[in-house]
Amino acid sequence: MKKILYTFCILTQLTFGVDKKIDTQIRKSLSDTLPKLEITAIADSPVPNVYQITANHKIFYTDATGRYLFAGNLIDLPTKTNLTQNALTDATKITWNDLPLNLAIQYNTSKKPKYKIAIFTDPDCPFCKRLETNVIAKLTDVTVYYFLYPLYIHKEAKTHAKQILCSPDPVAIFTNFMREDVKLPQKSTCDNVDENINSILALGNKLGVEATPTIILENGKILTGVVPLEYLKQQITTTYSSSSRI
């Protein structure tokens, strides 16, 4: 009970602790100087007179006037805790049930998978191919939902995404292309393919997906890059009990 009350007090402080005048001043100042900064939350930080800003899927810090902006990690030295990373993890968590899984390519690593992950992946991303070959191909007991997310820096990625989605067997075509570099079929037009890809691009932008691969665990936690196989397994299994299952 004491632990629950303590947690409630901390959450209350973070949610309601900022004086309304300070909140208004910070928002006005940052809006005037950084109009593209989309502030989603302002909270107290452990440092006196320094406030934590959640904006554009990132964590920043500022003073009470909003004149100075700090970017970087806030570390609690006695506990060696990265407070910024913890705050960012909480701020960027995704509700699994909000993902439009009907737009994804579903790949089962076994007959009756117990776990689920989603991956924003670019067909022409070398890191995505490395993740496929060295990590995903070696997973078991997991359903993987691939959201094809062609980045603008890869000129042919969108065409390749269409060729995969318009193929008779997108799962086989995708995995063979990513892992074995098997040639894609030529067909790149089919019902709703442009609309579906654009929906995924809009979703990724909304969720703050800036790079591929980006992995979403079932509890909403986000992992980026080519994570090691054993680390991913550990993350999948240890977060499963706290996940939002379908």
TORKOL-4160 file (C-alpha; in steps of 0.2 Angstrom, whole numbers, padded with zeros to 4 digits, m for minus):
246
<pt num="1" X="0000" Y="0000" Z="0000"/>
<pt num="2" X="0014" Y="0012" Z="0004"/>
<pt num="3" X="0022" Y="0009" Z="m0013"/>
<pt num="4" X="0006" Y="0012" Z="m0022"/>
<pt num="5" X="0003" Y="0028" Z="m0012"/>
<pt num="6" X="0021" Y="0034" Z="m0016"/>
<pt num="7" X="0019" Y="0030" Z="m0034"/>
<pt num="8" X="0003" Y="0040" Z="m0035"/>
<pt num="9" X="0011" Y="0055" Z="m0026"/>
<pt num="10" X="0026" Y="0054" Z="m0039"/>
<pt num="11" X="0014" Y="0053" Z="m0054"/>
<pt num="12" X="0003" Y="0067" Z="m0046"/>
<pt num="13" X="0018" Y="0078" Z="m0045"/>
<pt num="14" X="0024" Y="0075" Z="m0063"/>
<pt num="15" X="0006" Y="0078" Z="m0069"/>
<pt num="16" X="0001" Y="0093" Z="m0059"/>
<pt num="17" X="0017" Y="0100" Z="m0051"/>
<pt num="18" X="0021" Y="0114" Z="m0063"/>
<pt num="19" X="0013" Y="0130" Z="m0059"/>
<pt num="20" X="0000" Y="0136" Z="m0071"/>
<pt num="21" X="0009" Y="0153" Z="m0074"/>
<pt num="22" X="0026" Y="0144" Z="m0077"/>
<pt num="23" X="0017" Y="0131" Z="m0089"/>
<pt num="24" X="0010" Y="0146" Z="m0099"/>
<pt num="25" X="0026" Y="0156" Z="m0099"/>
<pt num="26" X="0036" Y="0141" Z="m0105"/>
<pt num="27" X="0024" Y="0136" Z="m0119"/>
<pt num="28" X="0022" Y="0154" Z="m0125"/>
<pt num="29" X="0041" Y="0157" Z="m0125"/>
<pt num="30" X="0045" Y="0140" Z="m0134"/>
<pt num="31" X="0031" Y="0143" Z="m0146"/>
<pt num="32" X="0038" Y="0160" Z="m0151"/>
<pt num="33" X="0056" Y="0154" Z="m0154"/>
<pt num="34" X="0052" Y="0136" Z="m0159"/>
<pt num="35" X="0035" Y="0136" Z="m0168"/>
<pt num="36" X="0038" Y="0118" Z="m0174"/>
<pt num="37" X="0040" Y="0111" Z="m0157"/>
<pt num="38" X="0024" Y="0102" Z="m0153"/>
<pt num="39" X="0024" Y="0101" Z="m0134"/>
<pt num="40" X="0014" Y="0087" Z="m0127"/>
<pt num="41" X="0019" Y="0088" Z="m0108"/>
<pt num="42" X="0028" Y="0100" Z="m0096"/>
<pt num="43" X="0033" Y="0092" Z="m0079"/>
<pt num="44" X="0045" Y="0096" Z="m0065"/>
<pt num="45" X="0062" Y="0088" Z="m0065"/>
<pt num="46" X="0072" Y="0082" Z="m0050"/>
<pt num="47" X="0083" Y="0098" Z="m0053"/>
<pt num="48" X="0076" Y="0114" Z="m0044"/>
<pt num="49" X="0069" Y="0127" Z="m0057"/>
<pt num="50" X="0072" Y="0115" Z="m0072"/>
<pt num="51" X="0057" Y="0108" Z="m0081"/>
<pt num="52" X="0055" Y="0093" Z="m0092"/>
<pt num="53" X="0048" Y="0096" Z="m0109"/>
<pt num="54" X="0040" Y="0081" Z="m0119"/>
<pt num="55" X="0039" Y="0087" Z="m0137"/>
<pt num="56" X="0041" Y="0079" Z="m0155"/>
<pt num="57" X="0044" Y="0062" Z="m0147"/>
<pt num="58" X="0059" Y="0069" Z="m0137"/>
<pt num="59" X="0064" Y="0075" Z="m0120"/>
<pt num="60" X="0071" Y="0092" Z="m0117"/>
<pt num="61" X="0073" Y="0103" Z="m0102"/>
<pt num="62" X="0071" Y="0122" Z="m0099"/>
<pt num="63" X="0071" Y="0135" Z="m0086"/>
<pt num="64" X="0055" Y="0144" Z="m0079"/>
<pt num="65" X="0056" Y="0157" Z="m0093"/>
<pt num="66" X="0057" Y="0146" Z="m0108"/>
<pt num="67" X="0072" Y="0155" Z="m0114"/>
<pt num="68" X="0085" Y="0142" Z="m0112"/>
<pt num="69" X="0083" Y="0124" Z="m0119"/>
<pt num="70" X="0094" Y="0109" Z="m0113"/>
<pt num="71" X="0095" Y="0094" Z="m0124"/>
<pt num="72" X="0104" Y="0078" Z="m0117"/>
<pt num="73" X="0103" Y="0065" Z="m0104"/>
<pt num="74" X="0099" Y="0069" Z="m0086"/>
<pt num="75" X="0108" Y="0056" Z="m0075"/>
<pt num="76" X="0105" Y="0053" Z="m0057"/>
<pt num="77" X="0123" Y="0049" Z="m0052"/>
<pt num="78" X="0121" Y="0040" Z="m0035"/>
<pt num="79" X="0109" Y="0027" Z="m0043"/>
<pt num="80" X="0117" Y="0028" Z="m0061"/>
<pt num="81" X="0100" Y="0031" Z="m0068"/>
<pt num="82" X="0097" Y="0039" Z="m0085"/>
<pt num="83" X="0081" Y="0049" Z="m0080"/>
<pt num="84" X="0079" Y="0056" Z="m0098"/>
<pt num="85" X="0079" Y="0039" Z="m0106"/>
<pt num="86" X="0066" Y="0032" Z="m0093"/>
<pt num="87" X="0055" Y="0047" Z="m0096"/>
<pt num="88" X="0057" Y="0045" Z="m0115"/>
<pt num="89" X="0053" Y="0027" Z="m0114"/>
<pt num="90" X="0037" Y="0031" Z="m0104"/>
<pt num="91" X="0032" Y="0045" Z="m0116"/>
<pt num="92" X="0034" Y="0035" Z="m0132"/>
<pt num="93" X="0025" Y="0019" Z="m0127"/>
<pt num="94" X="0012" Y="0014" Z="m0139"/>
<pt num="95" X="m0004" Y="0006" Z="m0136"/>
<pt num="96" X="m0003" Y="m0011" Z="m0145"/>
<pt num="97" X="m0022" Y="m0012" Z="m0149"/>
<pt num="98" X="m0021" Y="0005" Z="m0158"/>
<pt num="99" X="m0009" Y="m0003" Z="m0172"/>
<pt num="100" X="m0018" Y="m0006" Z="m0188"/>
<pt num="101" X="m0012" Y="m0024" Z="m0190"/>
<pt num="102" X="m0023" Y="m0027" Z="m0205"/>
<pt num="103" X="m0010" Y="m0016" Z="m0215"/>
<pt num="104" X="0005" Y="m0026" Z="m0209"/>
<pt num="105" X="0012" Y="m0042" Z="m0216"/>
<pt num="106" X="0010" Y="m0056" Z="m0203"/>
<pt num="107" X="0024" Y="m0068" Z="m0201"/>
<pt num="108" X="0023" Y="m0083" Z="m0189"/>
<pt num="109" X="0040" Y="m0090" Z="m0183"/>
<pt num="110" X="0031" Y="m0106" Z="m0176"/>
<pt num="111" X="0013" Y="m0114" Z="m0178"/>
<pt num="112" X="0006" Y="m0107" Z="m0162"/>
<pt num="113" X="0016" Y="m0091" Z="m0157"/>
<pt num="114" X="0014" Y="m0085" Z="m0139"/>
<pt num="115" X="0022" Y="m0067" Z="m0142"/>
<pt num="116" X="0019" Y="m0053" Z="m0154"/>
<pt num="117" X="0031" Y="m0039" Z="m0160"/>
<pt num="118" X="0028" Y="m0026" Z="m0174"/>
<pt num="119" X="0043" Y="m0019" Z="m0185"/>
<pt num="120" X="0043" Y="m0004" Z="m0195"/>
<pt num="121" X="0055" Y="m0009" Z="m0209"/>
<pt num="122" X="0061" Y="m0002" Z="m0226"/>
<pt num="123" X="0064" Y="m0015" Z="m0240"/>
<pt num="124" X="0080" Y="m0006" Z="m0245"/>
<pt num="125" X="0087" Y="m0003" Z="m0227"/>
<pt num="126" X="0103" Y="m0013" Z="m0225"/>
<pt num="127" X="0101" Y="m0012" Z="m0206"/>
<pt num="128" X="0083" Y="m0020" Z="m0208"/>
<pt num="129" X="0090" Y="m0034" Z="m0219"/>
<pt num="130" X="0104" Y="m0037" Z="m0205"/>
<pt num="131" X="0090" Y="m0038" Z="m0192"/>
<pt num="132" X="0080" Y="m0050" Z="m0203"/>
<pt num="133" X="0095" Y="m0061" Z="m0206"/>
<pt num="134" X="0104" Y="m0061" Z="m0189"/>
<pt num="135" X="0089" Y="m0059" Z="m0177"/>
<pt num="136" X="0071" Y="m0061" Z="m0184"/>
<pt num="137" X="0075" Y="m0077" Z="m0194"/>
<pt num="138" X="0082" Y="m0085" Z="m0178"/>
<pt num="139" X="0066" Y="m0081" Z="m0167"/>
<pt num="140" X="0054" Y="m0094" Z="m0162"/>
<pt num="141" X="0037" Y="m0093" Z="m0154"/>
<pt num="142" X="0034" Y="m0075" Z="m0160"/>
<pt num="143" X="0021" Y="m0067" Z="m0173"/>
<pt num="144" X="0030" Y="m0053" Z="m0182"/>
<pt num="145" X="0019" Y="m0039" Z="m0190"/>
<pt num="146" X="0029" Y="m0030" Z="m0203"/>
<pt num="147" X="0024" Y="m0012" Z="m0207"/>
<pt num="148" X="0033" Y="m0008" Z="m0224"/>
<pt num="149" X="0040" Y="0009" Z="m0221"/>
<pt num="150" X="0050" Y="0015" Z="m0236"/>
<pt num="151" X="0061" Y="0030" Z="m0231"/>
<pt num="152" X="0063" Y="0044" Z="m0244"/>
<pt num="153" X="0082" Y="0042" Z="m0244"/>
<pt num="154" X="0079" Y="0026" Z="m0253"/>
<pt num="155" X="0073" Y="0030" Z="m0270"/>
<pt num="156" X="0067" Y="0013" Z="m0275"/>
<pt num="157" X="0060" Y="0008" Z="m0258"/>
<pt num="158" X="0042" Y="0013" Z="m0261"/>
<pt num="159" X="0042" Y="0003" Z="m0277"/>
<pt num="160" X="0049" Y="m0012" Z="m0269"/>
<pt num="161" X="0036" Y="m0011" Z="m0255"/>
<pt num="162" X="0023" Y="m0011" Z="m0268"/>
<pt num="163" X="0030" Y="m0026" Z="m0277"/>
<pt num="164" X="0030" Y="m0035" Z="m0260"/>
<pt num="165" X="0013" Y="m0031" Z="m0255"/>
<pt num="166" X="0005" Y="m0034" Z="m0273"/>
<pt num="167" X="0013" Y="m0051" Z="m0274"/>
<pt num="168" X="0003" Y="m0068" Z="m0271"/>
<pt num="169" X="0013" Y="m0072" Z="m0255"/>
<pt num="170" X="0019" Y="m0055" Z="m0247"/>
<pt num="171" X="0026" Y="m0065" Z="m0232"/>
<pt num="172" X="0037" Y="m0077" Z="m0242"/>
<pt num="173" X="0042" Y="m0063" Z="m0255"/>
<pt num="174" X="0047" Y="m0051" Z="m0241"/>
<pt num="175" X="0057" Y="m0063" Z="m0230"/>
<pt num="176" X="0066" Y="m0070" Z="m0245"/>
<pt num="177" X="0070" Y="m0053" Z="m0252"/>
<pt num="178" X="0077" Y="m0047" Z="m0235"/>
<pt num="179" X="0086" Y="m0062" Z="m0230"/>
<pt num="180" X="0092" Y="m0070" Z="m0247"/>
<pt num="181" X="0091" Y="m0055" Z="m0259"/>
<pt num="182" X="0079" Y="m0065" Z="m0270"/>
<pt num="183" X="0072" Y="m0055" Z="m0284"/>
<pt num="184" X="0055" Y="m0046" Z="m0282"/>
<pt num="185" X="0041" Y="m0049" Z="m0294"/>
<pt num="186" X="0038" Y="m0035" Z="m0306"/>
<pt num="187" X="0020" Y="m0031" Z="m0302"/>
<pt num="188" X="0018" Y="m0015" Z="m0292"/>
<pt num="189" X="0000" Y="m0010" Z="m0293"/>
<pt num="190" X="m0014" Y="m0018" Z="m0284"/>
<pt num="191" X="m0030" Y="m0013" Z="m0274"/>
<pt num="192" X="m0027" Y="0000" Z="m0261"/>
<pt num="193" X="m0008" Y="m0002" Z="m0261"/>
<pt num="194" X="m0004" Y="0017" Z="m0262"/>
<pt num="195" X="m0017" Y="0021" Z="m0249"/>
<pt num="196" X="m0010" Y="0007" Z="m0237"/>
<pt num="197" X="0008" Y="0013" Z="m0239"/>
<pt num="198" X="0003" Y="0031" Z="m0236"/>
<pt num="199" X="m0007" Y="0026" Z="m0220"/>
<pt num="200" X="0008" Y="0017" Z="m0213"/>
<pt num="201" X="0019" Y="0032" Z="m0217"/>
<pt num="202" X="0007" Y="0043" Z="m0208"/>
<pt num="203" X="0006" Y="0031" Z="m0193"/>
<pt num="204" X="0025" Y="0030" Z="m0192"/>
<pt num="205" X="0026" Y="0049" Z="m0192"/>
<pt num="206" X="0013" Y="0050" Z="m0179"/>
<pt num="207" X="0022" Y="0038" Z="m0168"/>
<pt num="208" X="0039" Y="0047" Z="m0170"/>
<pt num="209" X="0047" Y="0033" Z="m0181"/>
<pt num="210" X="0062" Y="0042" Z="m0188"/>
<pt num="211" X="0073" Y="0027" Z="m0193"/>
<pt num="212" X="0072" Y="0009" Z="m0198"/>
<pt num="213" X="0071" Y="m0004" Z="m0191"/>
<pt num="214" X="0060" Y="0001" Z="m0176"/>
<pt num="215" X="0053" Y="m0013" Z="m0166"/>
<pt num="216" X="0037" Y="m0011" Z="m0155"/>
<pt num="217" X="0035" Y="m0024" Z="m0141"/>
<pt num="218" X="0018" Y="m0030" Z="m0136"/>
<pt num="219" X="0018" Y="m0019" Z="m0120"/>
<pt num="220" X="0021" Y="m0003" Z="m0131"/>
<pt num="221" X="0040" Y="m0002" Z="m0128"/>
<pt num="222" X="0050" Y="0004" Z="m0143"/>
<pt num="223" X="0067" Y="m0003" Z="m0148"/>
<pt num="224" X="0077" Y="0004" Z="m0163"/>
<pt num="225" X="0091" Y="m0003" Z="m0173"/>
<pt num="226" X="0099" Y="m0020" Z="m0175"/>
<pt num="227" X="0096" Y="m0026" Z="m0157"/>
<pt num="228" X="0105" Y="m0042" Z="m0152"/>
<pt num="229" X="0095" Y="m0058" Z="m0153"/>
<pt num="230" X="0097" Y="m0063" Z="m0135"/>
<pt num="231" X="0092" Y="m0045" Z="m0129"/>
<pt num="232" X="0077" Y="m0045" Z="m0140"/>
<pt num="233" X="0071" Y="m0062" Z="m0134"/>
<pt num="234" X="0074" Y="m0056" Z="m0116"/>
<pt num="235" X="0064" Y="m0040" Z="m0119"/>
<pt num="236" X="0050" Y="m0050" Z="m0128"/>
<pt num="237" X="0048" Y="m0062" Z="m0114"/>
<pt num="238" X="0050" Y="m0051" Z="m0099"/>
<pt num="239" X="0038" Y="m0038" Z="m0105"/>
<pt num="240" X="0025" Y="m0050" Z="m0110"/>
<pt num="241" X="0016" Y="m0051" Z="m0093"/>
<pt num="242" X="0013" Y="m0032" Z="m0094"/>
<pt num="243" X="0008" Y="m0031" Z="m0112"/>
<pt num="244" X="m0009" Y="m0026" Z="m0119"/>
<pt num="245" X="m0014" Y="m0042" Z="m0128"/>
<pt num="246" X="m0026" Y="m0044" Z="m0142"/>
